[in-house]
Amino acid sequence: MDVLHHNQEAWNRLVEANDRWTVPVSSEAITQARAGEWSLILTPTKPVPRHWFPADLSGTNILCLASGGGQQGPILAATGADVTVYDNSPKQLSQDRFVAERDGLSLQTVQGDMAELGAFADEAFDLIFHPCSNCFAKNILPVWREAFRVLKPGGTLLAGISNPVRFIFDEAAQDERGELVVRHKIPYSDISHLTPEELEKVMRSQPLAFGHTLEDQLGGQLKAGFVLVELFEDRFDESDLISRYVDTFMATRALKPGG
């Protein structure tokens, strides 16, 4: 199964459906960012602490990794950063270009696989902003290795990750009966864990998702060479059944040694 192609088309459809992660920021948000008033999220709700970013972003080379949709990239461009938005979905990238053209921003968009950053030279970026999108990558370890390669020594990786506990429950039981029923083992894959009927339903409307182990998510960053310096947890609101009981997302701040 061509996961990369399916997820590309699925995100293109989500743009057409105005999914929350595809709706561009407003001109008002860009004006505020230009004035120094801005915040970004790596996870569903909690803003990333401002001290996770350089105090002055002017001229900072930033890669927004698997981060199309006209949200994070334009805000960072409005602060004066040199921004490249990299995403698998052409329509997600078109949202970033829309904001840039509407509000007179300078940013670059590049289409590609988050696990393959061959379009970029070694040590090309000062900072990588990577929201909770690697649950759509079949293998997460190449994502960390490539991020490490393209960061300058002393550079920062800001990443959002999904706790694999999100993937152990039966989705139908949650949606239809409001029950948390343990069903799946981790690591999880829509491809191998769902029945053919369930998989067909997902493929009609959603990207294929994968529940990576914390060993691959946190340990994978360390194995790639990063030094993990800070993290926080987050959750959806209580309309999400699991979020009533536990945080199921995490944001990490990791540094590439040197510099």
C-alpha positions as CSV (number, residue, x, y, z in Angstrom):
1,M,0.0,0.0,0.0
2,D,1.3,3.4,-1.0
3,V,0.9,5.2,2.4
4,L,2.5,8.4,1.2
5,H,0.2,8.8,-1.9
6,H,-2.9,7.9,0.1
7,N,-2.2,10.4,2.8
8,Q,-1.3,13.1,0.3
9,E,-4.7,12.7,-1.3
10,A,-6.5,12.4,2.1
11,W,-5.0,15.7,3.2
12,N,-6.0,17.3,-0.1
13,R,-9.6,16.3,0.6
14,L,-9.4,17.6,4.2
15,V,-8.4,21.0,2.9
16,E,-11.5,21.0,0.7
17,A,-13.5,20.0,3.8
18,N,-12.0,22.8,5.9
19,D,-10.6,20.5,8.5
20,R,-9.3,22.5,11.5
21,W,-5.7,21.8,10.7
22,T,-6.1,23.2,7.1
23,V,-7.7,26.6,7.8
24,P,-5.3,29.5,7.2
25,V,-4.7,32.1,9.9
26,S,-6.4,35.4,9.6
27,S,-4.8,38.7,8.4
28,E,-5.3,40.0,12.0
29,A,-3.1,37.1,13.3
30,I,-0.4,38.1,10.9
31,T,-0.6,41.8,11.9
32,Q,-0.3,40.8,15.5
33,A,2.7,38.5,14.8
34,R,4.4,41.4,13.0
35,A,3.9,43.4,16.2
36,G,5.5,40.6,18.3
37,E,2.2,39.2,19.6
38,W,1.9,35.6,18.5
39,S,1.8,32.0,19.8
40,L,1.9,28.6,18.1
41,I,0.8,25.1,19.0
42,L,2.6,21.7,18.4
43,T,-0.2,19.8,20.1
44,P,-4.0,20.4,20.2
45,T,-4.3,23.3,22.7
46,K,-1.3,24.4,24.7
47,P,0.9,27.2,23.3
48,V,4.6,26.5,22.9
49,P,6.5,28.5,25.5
50,R,8.1,31.5,23.9
51,H,11.5,30.7,25.4
52,W,11.6,27.6,23.3
53,F,12.2,30.0,20.3
54,P,15.1,32.4,19.8
55,A,14.4,35.8,21.4
56,D,14.7,37.4,18.0
57,L,13.5,35.3,15.0
58,S,14.6,37.8,12.4
59,G,16.7,36.0,9.8
60,T,16.4,32.6,11.6
61,N,16.2,29.8,9.1
62,I,13.1,27.7,10.0
63,L,11.8,24.5,8.5
64,C,8.1,23.9,9.2
65,L,8.2,20.1,8.8
66,A,5.0,18.3,7.7
67,S,3.4,21.6,8.7
68,G,1.4,22.9,5.8
69,G,-2.1,24.5,6.1
70,G,-1.4,28.2,6.3
71,Q,-1.0,28.3,10.1
72,Q,2.5,28.0,11.6
73,G,4.6,29.0,8.7
74,P,3.0,32.3,7.9
75,I,3.1,33.3,11.6
76,L,6.8,32.6,11.8
77,A,7.4,34.4,8.5
78,A,5.6,37.5,10.0
79,T,8.1,37.6,12.8
80,G,10.9,38.1,10.3
81,A,12.1,34.5,10.1
82,D,13.2,32.9,6.8
83,V,10.6,30.1,6.6
84,T,10.4,27.0,4.5
85,V,7.1,25.0,4.7
86,Y,7.6,21.3,3.8
87,D,4.5,19.1,3.4
88,N,3.3,16.1,1.5
89,S,0.0,17.7,0.4
90,P,0.0,20.2,-2.4
91,K,-3.3,21.7,-1.2
92,Q,-1.9,22.2,2.3
93,L,1.0,24.0,0.9
94,S,-1.3,26.1,-1.2
95,Q,-2.8,27.4,2.0
96,D,0.6,28.8,3.1
97,R,1.0,30.4,-0.3
98,F,-2.4,31.9,0.0
99,V,-1.6,33.6,3.3
100,A,1.8,34.8,2.0
101,E,0.2,36.4,-1.1
102,R,-2.7,37.9,0.9
103,D,-0.5,39.4,3.6
104,G,2.7,40.2,1.7
105,L,4.9,37.5,3.4
106,S,8.0,35.9,2.1
107,L,8.1,32.1,2.6
108,Q,9.0,29.1,0.6
109,T,7.0,25.9,0.1
110,V,8.4,22.5,-0.8
111,Q,6.4,19.3,-1.3
112,G,7.8,16.0,-0.1
113,D,7.9,13.2,2.5
114,M,8.8,14.2,6.0
115,A,11.1,11.2,6.3
116,E,13.1,12.3,3.2
117,L,14.6,15.8,3.3
118,G,17.0,15.3,0.3
119,A,15.8,18.7,-1.0
120,F,17.9,20.4,1.7
121,A,21.6,20.5,2.4
122,D,23.2,19.4,5.6
123,E,23.0,22.0,8.4
124,A,20.6,24.2,6.5
125,F,18.3,25.3,9.3
126,D,18.4,26.9,12.7
127,L,15.1,25.6,13.9
128,I,12.6,22.9,12.9
129,F,8.9,23.2,13.9
130,H,7.2,19.8,13.6
131,P,3.7,19.6,14.9
132,C,1.8,16.4,15.7
133,S,2.0,14.9,12.1
134,N,4.4,12.1,12.4
135,C,1.5,9.7,13.4
136,F,1.0,9.8,9.6
137,A,4.5,8.4,8.9
138,K,4.8,4.6,8.7
139,N,8.3,4.8,10.2
140,I,9.3,7.7,12.4
141,L,13.0,7.0,12.9
142,P,14.0,8.4,9.5
143,V,12.1,11.6,10.4
144,W,14.4,12.2,13.4
145,R,17.6,11.3,11.5
146,E,16.8,13.7,8.6
147,A,15.8,16.5,11.0
148,F,19.2,16.1,12.8
149,R,21.0,16.2,9.5
150,V,19.5,19.4,8.2
151,L,19.8,21.3,11.5
152,K,22.8,23.4,12.2
153,P,24.9,22.5,15.3
154,G,23.2,24.2,18.2
155,G,19.9,24.1,16.3
156,T,16.5,23.3,17.9
157,L,13.9,20.7,17.0
158,L,10.4,21.5,18.4
159,A,8.2,18.4,17.9
160,G,4.7,17.3,18.7
161,I,4.0,13.6,19.2
162,S,1.0,11.4,19.9
163,N,1.2,9.2,23.0
164,P,0.5,5.6,21.7
165,V,-2.1,5.2,24.4
166,R,-4.5,7.0,21.9
167,F,-4.3,4.0,19.6
168,I,-5.0,1.1,22.0
169,F,-8.8,1.7,22.2
170,D,-11.6,0.5,19.9
171,E,-12.7,3.6,18.0
172,A,-16.2,2.3,17.3
173,A,-16.8,1.7,21.0
174,Q,-15.8,5.3,21.7
175,D,-17.9,6.8,19.0
176,E,-21.0,4.6,19.2
177,R,-21.2,3.8,23.0
178,G,-18.9,6.3,24.7
179,E,-16.7,3.4,26.0
180,L,-13.0,3.0,26.3
181,V,-12.4,-0.6,25.2
182,V,-8.8,-1.8,25.0
183,R,-8.3,-3.5,21.6
184,H,-5.0,-2.8,19.9
185,K,-1.3,-3.5,20.6
186,I,1.4,-0.9,20.2
187,P,3.0,-0.2,17.8
188,Y,-0.2,0.4,16.0
189,S,-1.0,0.6,12.3
190,D,-4.4,1.2,10.6
191,I,-3.2,-1.1,7.8
192,S,-2.6,-4.2,10.1
193,H,-4.8,-3.6,13.1
194,L,-8.2,-2.8,11.4
195,T,-10.6,-5.2,9.8
196,P,-10.9,-4.8,6.0
197,E,-14.2,-3.1,6.4
198,E,-12.8,-0.7,9.0
199,L,-9.7,0.1,6.8
200,E,-11.9,0.8,3.8
201,K,-13.9,3.3,5.9
202,V,-10.8,5.1,7.0
203,M,-9.4,5.2,3.5
204,R,-12.5,6.9,2.2
205,S,-12.1,9.9,4.4
206,Q,-8.9,10.0,6.5
207,P,-5.1,9.7,6.3
208,L,-3.7,6.4,7.5
209,A,-2.4,6.7,11.0
210,F,0.3,4.9,13.0
211,G,0.8,4.7,16.8
212,H,4.6,4.8,17.4
213,T,6.1,3.6,20.6
214,L,7.6,6.2,23.0
215,E,10.9,4.4,22.5
216,D,10.8,5.4,18.8
217,Q,9.4,8.8,19.5
218,L,11.5,10.0,22.4
219,G,14.3,7.4,22.2
220,G,14.4,7.9,18.5
221,Q,15.3,11.6,18.9
222,L,18.1,10.6,21.3
223,K,19.3,7.9,19.0
224,A,19.5,10.4,16.1
225,G,21.8,12.5,18.3
226,F,19.5,15.1,19.8
227,V,19.6,16.2,23.5
228,L,16.1,16.4,24.9
229,V,15.9,19.4,27.2
230,E,12.2,20.1,27.8
231,L,8.7,18.6,27.3
232,F,5.1,19.2,28.2
233,E,1.9,17.1,27.8
234,D,-1.4,18.2,26.3
235,R,-4.9,16.9,25.5
236,F,-8.1,17.7,23.5
237,D,-11.1,19.1,25.4
238,E,-13.5,16.7,27.1
239,S,-15.4,16.1,23.9
240,D,-12.5,13.6,23.3
241,L,-13.3,10.7,25.6
242,I,-9.6,9.7,26.3
243,S,-8.8,13.3,27.2
244,R,-11.1,13.1,30.1
245,Y,-8.6,10.8,31.8
246,V,-5.1,11.4,30.5
247,D,-2.9,13.7,28.4
248,T,-2.3,11.9,25.1
249,F,0.0,14.4,23.3
250,M,3.5,15.6,24.1
251,A,5.7,18.5,22.8
252,T,9.4,18.2,23.0
253,R,12.3,20.6,22.7
254,A,15.5,19.0,21.6
255,L,18.9,20.5,20.7
256,K,21.6,19.4,18.2
257,P,24.9,19.5,20.1
258,G,27.5,22.0,19.0
259,G,27.3,25.5,17.8
